[in-house]
Amino acid sequence: IYGYISLMKSEDDANARYDLTCVVLALAAYQAEQGEYPTELVILVPKYISELPIDRFNGKPLQYSLTKNRYLLYSSGRNGKDDEGEADDVVVRYEEEAPEDSEEEPFEQGEERN
């Protein structure tokens, strides 16, 4: 039974990563056309993605936050809680290289998010 439970957890994580990957591709297509990332994921529908995937772990929308040159996209993970991209959340962090005069710091583990 332990092996089966472990396999199911792996499948859940893989499905969440697949959903995030679909959104990442839509974000990249939007950015290529518009020159910037959208402020909200709903802007991607229907031109860049037919519908936004729902977080498989809590049934809510995926979490997305955007700053000047980076975004954070994540699913709540197996615990079903929004841990702001930490703990067991399934996370994609994307960061463009910031201009040298930028005051924005790179992502760091445990960093507070707005």
SEFI-219056 format. One line per 10 residues: number of its first residue (from 1); their letters; for each residue z, y, x of N, C-alpha, C. Coordinates in nm, 4 decimals. Each point is the difference from the previous one (the first is absolute). Example, Ala and Ser with C-alpha at 12.3 -4.5 7.8 and 13.67 -1.06 7.14 Angstrom:
<nodes>
1> AS> 0.7800/-0.5690/1.3190/0.0000/0.1190/-0.0890/0.0000/0.1200/0.0900 ~ -0.0720/0.1050/-0.0350/0.0060/0.1190/0.0820/0.0730/0.1090/-0.0770
</nodes>
This chain:
<nodes>
1> IYGYISLMKS> 0.0000/-0.1194/0.0824/0.0000/0.1194/-0.0824/0.0000/0.1252/0.0864 ~ 0.0730/0.0004/0.1115/0.0043/0.1181/0.0862/-0.1402/0.0364/0.0485 ~ -0.0801/-0.1002/0.0387/-0.1360/0.0247/0.0467/-0.0863/0.0620/-0.1085 ~ 0.0182/-0.0441/-0.1237/-0.0757/0.0546/-0.1126/0.0376/0.1459/-0.0243 ~ 0.1293/0.0303/0.0030/0.0466/0.1372/-0.0207/-0.0527/0.0908/0.1110 ~ 0.0046/-0.0483/0.1220/-0.0511/0.0771/0.1137/-0.1495/0.0260/-0.0154 ~ -0.0739/-0.0997/-0.0455/-0.1440/0.0143/-0.0214/-0.0278/0.1033/-0.1084 ~ 0.0786/-0.0011/-0.1072/-0.0193/0.0962/-0.1087/0.0286/0.1421/0.0486 ~ 0.1021/0.0159/0.0827/0.0307/0.1330/0.0549/-0.1152/0.0489/0.0856 ~ -0.0574/-0.0885/0.0791/-0.1145/0.0369/0.0843/-0.1196/0.0393/-0.0860
11> EDDANARYDL> -0.0219/-0.0726/-0.1080/-0.1108/0.0326/-0.0893/0.0220/0.1355/-0.0664 ~ 0.1224/0.0270/-0.0438/0.0313/0.1299/-0.0607/-0.0262/0.1132/0.0980 ~ 0.0451/-0.0160/0.1238/-0.0230/0.1022/0.1023/-0.1489/0.0181/0.0259 ~ -0.0742/-0.1094/0.0084/-0.1443/0.0071/0.0249/-0.0708/0.0722/-0.1141 ~ 0.0388/-0.0281/-0.1238/-0.0611/0.0679/-0.1141/0.0314/0.1488/0.0007 ~ 0.1215/0.0356/0.0358/0.0368/0.1419/0.0095/-0.0821/0.0678/0.1092 ~ -0.0167/-0.0664/0.1133/-0.0808/0.0573/0.1090/-0.1459/0.0156/-0.0419 ~ -0.0499/-0.0949/-0.0768/-0.1370/0.0110/-0.0522/-0.0130/0.1246/-0.0882 ~ 0.0957/0.0191/-0.0910/-0.0028/0.1174/-0.0871/0.0029/0.1289/0.0815 ~ 0.0870/0.0049/0.0995/0.0086/0.1190/0.0850/-0.1312/0.0228/0.0746
21> TCVVLALAAY> -0.0609/-0.1073/0.0473/-0.1270/0.0109/0.0727/-0.1091/0.0579/-0.0899 ~ -0.0049/-0.0423/-0.1256/-0.0987/0.0559/-0.0939/0.0203/0.1501/-0.0160 ~ 0.1239/0.0440/-0.0100/0.0285/0.1424/-0.0135/-0.0328/0.0740/0.1294 ~ 0.0305/-0.0596/0.1141/-0.0322/0.0619/0.1292/-0.1505/0.0225/0.0127 ~ -0.0793/-0.0965/-0.0411/-0.1458/0.0150/0.0054/-0.0467/0.1127/-0.0920 ~ 0.0601/0.0103/-0.1181/-0.0341/0.1085/-0.0915/0.0414/0.1354/0.0598 ~ 0.1160/0.0048/0.0630/0.0449/0.1233/0.0660/-0.0973/0.0401/0.1113 ~ -0.0458/-0.0972/0.0777/-0.0934/0.0288/0.1092/-0.1331/0.0526/-0.0544 ~ -0.0489/-0.0591/-0.1081/-0.1257/0.0458/-0.0598/0.0150/0.1428/-0.0533 ~ 0.1116/0.0271/-0.0653/0.0265/0.1347/-0.0513/0.0045/0.0997/0.1156
31> QAEQGEYPTE> 0.0737/-0.0350/0.1034/0.0139/0.0900/0.1152/-0.1350/0.0249/0.0673 ~ -0.0841/-0.1023/0.0087/-0.1317/0.0149/0.0614/-0.0866/0.0985/-0.0792 ~ 0.0111/-0.0021/-0.1326/-0.0791/0.0906/-0.0838/0.0611/0.1389/-0.0145 ~ 0.1307/0.0053/-0.0124/0.0670/0.1264/-0.0322/0.0572/0.0722/0.1227 ~ 0.0144/-0.0709/0.1102/0.0543/0.0617/0.1211/0.1511/0.0081/0.0032 ~ 0.0647/-0.0573/-0.0994/0.1462/-0.0021/-0.0064/0.0416/-0.1154/-0.0895 ~ 0.1283/-0.0327/0.0025/0.0512/-0.1061/-0.0861/0.0454/0.0593/-0.1323 ~ -0.0052/-0.0785/-0.1082/0.0427/0.0526/-0.1299/0.1510/0.0221/-0.0033 ~ 0.0419/0.0927/-0.0826/0.1429/0.0261/-0.0145/0.0686/-0.1083/-0.0825 ~ -0.0769/-0.0671/-0.0867/0.0519/-0.1084/-0.0831/-0.1023/-0.1127/-0.0040
41> LVILVPKYIS> 0.0472/-0.1228/-0.0115/-0.0901/-0.1147/-0.0034/-0.0894/-0.0007/-0.1231 ~ 0.0475/0.0518/-0.1118/-0.0783/-0.0025/-0.1239/-0.1344/0.0715/0.0155 ~ -0.0098/0.0911/0.0946/-0.1248/0.0719/0.0270/-0.1104/-0.0964/0.0447 ~ 0.0379/-0.1144/0.0540/-0.0975/-0.0982/0.0490/-0.0739/-0.0732/-0.1119 ~ 0.0582/-0.0017/-0.1191/-0.0543/-0.0759/-0.1128/-0.0946/0.0885/-0.0806 ~ -0.1147/-0.0459/-0.0399/-0.0623/-0.1300/0.0215/-0.1026/-0.0012/0.1132 ~ -0.0245/0.1145/0.0623/-0.1087/0.0075/0.0979/0.0238/-0.0871/0.1237 ~ 0.1205/-0.0043/0.0511/0.0260/-0.0693/0.1263/0.0675/-0.1352/-0.0185 ~ 0.0642/-0.0183/-0.1143/0.0624/-0.1285/-0.0337/0.0040/-0.0061/-0.1527 ~ -0.0333/-0.1146/-0.0570/-0.0107/-0.0086/-0.1458/0.1331/0.0208/-0.0709
51> ELPIDRFNGK> 0.1063/-0.0499/0.0582/0.1343/0.0228/-0.0526/0.0993/-0.0171/0.1140 ~ 0.1105/0.0691/-0.0112/0.1027/-0.0103/0.1035/0.0823/-0.1255/-0.0214 ~ 0.0210/-0.0772/0.1061/0.0851/-0.1174/-0.0157/0.1440/0.0417/-0.0292 ~ 0.0691/-0.0829/-0.0707/0.1411/0.0201/-0.0297/0.0813/-0.0764/0.1055 ~ 0.1120/0.0546/0.0375/0.0893/-0.0674/0.0944/0.0367/-0.1364/-0.0575 ~ -0.0347/-0.1040/0.0684/0.0224/-0.1368/-0.0492/0.1480/-0.0375/-0.0051 ~ 0.0823/0.0748/0.0681/0.1417/-0.0352/0.0066/0.0857/0.0705/-0.1046 ~ -0.0430/0.1163/-0.0482/0.0830/0.0696/-0.0983/-0.0776/0.0503/-0.1224 ~ -0.1324/-0.0239/-0.0022/-0.0799/0.0378/-0.1157/-0.0255/0.1495/-0.0142 ~ 0.0354/0.0775/0.1016/-0.0193/0.1445/-0.0018/-0.1193/0.0363/0.0884
61> PLQYSLTKNR> -0.0441/0.1256/-0.0032/-0.1087/0.0412/0.0895/0.0409/-0.0133/0.1478 ~ -0.0989/-0.0236/0.0851/0.0257/0.0009/0.1441/0.0468/0.1393/0.0400 ~ 0.0785/0.0080/0.1041/0.0519/0.1278/0.0480/-0.0965/0.0595/0.1031 ~ -0.0224/0.1301/-0.0088/-0.0932/0.0694/0.0894/0.0553/0.1380/0.0273 ~ 0.0061/0.0357/0.1262/0.0365/0.1373/0.0356/-0.0949/0.0470/0.1094 ~ -0.0285/0.1282/-0.0047/-0.0989/0.0594/0.0886/0.0582/0.1241/0.0643 ~ -0.0220/0.0131/0.1306/0.0284/0.1252/0.0691/-0.1290/0.0439/0.0662 ~ 0.0078/0.0990/0.0825/-0.1209/0.0608/0.0562/-0.0963/-0.1008/0.0632 ~ 0.0471/-0.0860/0.0860/-0.0934/-0.0893/0.0695/0.0395/-0.1476/-0.0087 ~ 0.0788/-0.0361/-0.1024/0.0408/-0.1395/-0.0123/0.0363/-0.0338/-0.1439
71> YLLYSSGRNG> -0.0031/-0.1304/-0.0274/0.0479/-0.0445/-0.1306/0.0822/-0.1267/0.0158 ~ 0.0799/-0.0236/-0.1001/0.0829/-0.1193/-0.0098/-0.0308/-0.0634/-0.1348 ~ -0.0351/-0.1271/0.0009/-0.0342/-0.0748/-0.1206/0.0789/-0.1292/0.0050 ~ 0.0701/-0.0330/-0.1089/0.0783/-0.1227/0.0061/0.0324/-0.0593/-0.1366 ~ 0.0320/-0.1287/0.0064/0.0503/-0.0779/-0.1125/0.1499/-0.0189/0.0231 ~ 0.0744/-0.0177/-0.1068/0.1453/-0.0111/0.0112/0.0476/-0.1247/0.0738 ~ -0.0843/-0.1004/0.0143/0.0420/-0.1221/0.0692/0.0820/-0.0903/-0.0909 ~ 0.0401/-0.1125/0.0561/0.0659/-0.1049/-0.0793/0.1280/0.0453/-0.0694 ~ 0.0702/0.0975/0.0567/0.1239/0.0416/-0.0668/-0.0265/0.0878/-0.1219 ~ -0.1263/0.0412/-0.0212/-0.0379/0.0772/-0.1176/0.0508/0.1432/-0.0009
81> KDDEGEADDV> 0.0626/0.0422/0.1094/0.0567/0.1349/0.0083/-0.0879/0.0890/0.0863 ~ -0.0035/0.1264/-0.0347/-0.0708/0.0987/0.0810/0.0911/0.0376/0.1164 ~ -0.0272/-0.0586/0.1149/0.0775/0.0283/0.1207/-0.0701/0.1039/0.0869 ~ -0.0869/0.0792/-0.0620/-0.0718/0.1093/0.0662/-0.0775/-0.0462/0.1243 ~ -0.0604/-0.1177/-0.0115/-0.0823/-0.0511/0.1089/0.0780/-0.0728/0.1071 ~ 0.1235/-0.0335/-0.0272/0.0852/-0.0710/0.0958/0.0430/-0.1338/-0.0601 ~ 0.0997/-0.0621/0.0612/0.0553/-0.1289/-0.0438/-0.1131/-0.1020/-0.0149 ~ -0.0127/-0.0621/-0.1177/-0.1042/-0.1022/-0.0152/-0.1246/0.0533/-0.0704 ~ -0.0113/0.1330/-0.0130/-0.1211/0.0577/-0.0588/-0.1224/-0.0442/0.0797 ~ -0.1114/-0.0198/-0.0698/-0.1277/-0.0340/0.0638/-0.0719/0.1338/0.0188
91> VVRYEEEAPE> -0.0239/0.0384/0.1266/-0.0325/0.1385/0.0335/-0.1304/0.0151/0.0766 ~ -0.0713/0.1090/-0.0315/-0.1116/0.0481/0.0823/0.0336/0.1438/0.0375 ~ 0.0062/0.0259/0.1293/0.0183/0.1365/0.0499/-0.1281/0.0373/0.0730 ~ -0.0596/0.1097/-0.0401/-0.1215/0.0456/0.0676/0.0247/0.1398/0.0529 ~ -0.0379/0.0189/0.1238/0.0200/0.1297/0.0618/-0.1221/0.0358/0.0835 ~ -0.0620/0.1125/-0.0352/-0.1078/0.0513/0.0835/0.0634/0.0676/0.1194 ~ -0.0729/0.0077/0.1067/0.0531/0.0694/0.1162/0.0170/0.1469/-0.0365 ~ 0.1203/0.0490/0.0164/0.0301/0.1394/-0.0336/-0.0532/0.0918/0.1097 ~ -0.0468/0.1169/-0.0381/-0.0405/0.0971/0.1016/0.1189/0.0333/0.0896 ~ -0.0279/0.0369/0.1232/0.1076/0.0250/0.0956/0.0936/0.1112/-0.0441
101> DSEEEPFEQG> -0.0468/0.0938/-0.0792/0.0859/0.1095/-0.0443/0.0775/-0.0332/-0.1275 ~ -0.0128/-0.1237/-0.0483/0.0688/-0.0409/-0.1222/0.1486/-0.0203/0.0270 ~ 0.0810/0.0380/-0.0990/0.1433/-0.0208/0.0109/0.0435/-0.1301/-0.0664 ~ -0.0936/-0.0710/-0.0607/0.0329/-0.1229/-0.0704/0.0270/-0.1119/0.1004 ~ 0.1107/-0.0687/-0.0180/0.0387/-0.1094/0.0884/-0.0596/-0.1304/-0.0499 ~ -0.0263/-0.0947/0.0906/-0.0518/-0.1299/-0.0434/0.1049/-0.0758/-0.0812 ~ -0.0470/-0.1019/-0.0768/0.0916/-0.0840/-0.0756/0.0959/-0.0676/0.0951 ~ 0.1228/-0.0117/-0.0425/0.0988/-0.0756/0.0758/0.0709/-0.0916/-0.0972 ~ 0.0390/-0.1188/0.0461/0.0725/-0.0937/-0.0849/0.1288/0.0651/-0.0480 ~ 0.0285/-0.0110/-0.1282/0.1221/0.0551/-0.0557/-0.0076/0.1486/-0.0315
111> EERN> -0.1154/0.0607/0.0189/-0.0186/0.1436/-0.0251/0.0165/0.0300/-0.1473 ~ 0.0617/0.1114/-0.0319/0.0121/0.0423/-0.1391/-0.1343/0.0500/-0.0485 ~ -0.0289/-0.0258/-0.1258/-0.1259/0.0405/-0.0602/0.0277/0.0999/-0.1105 ~ -0.0939/0.0910/-0.0241/0.0131/0.0938/-0.1132/-0.0524/-0.0628/-0.1253
</nodes>
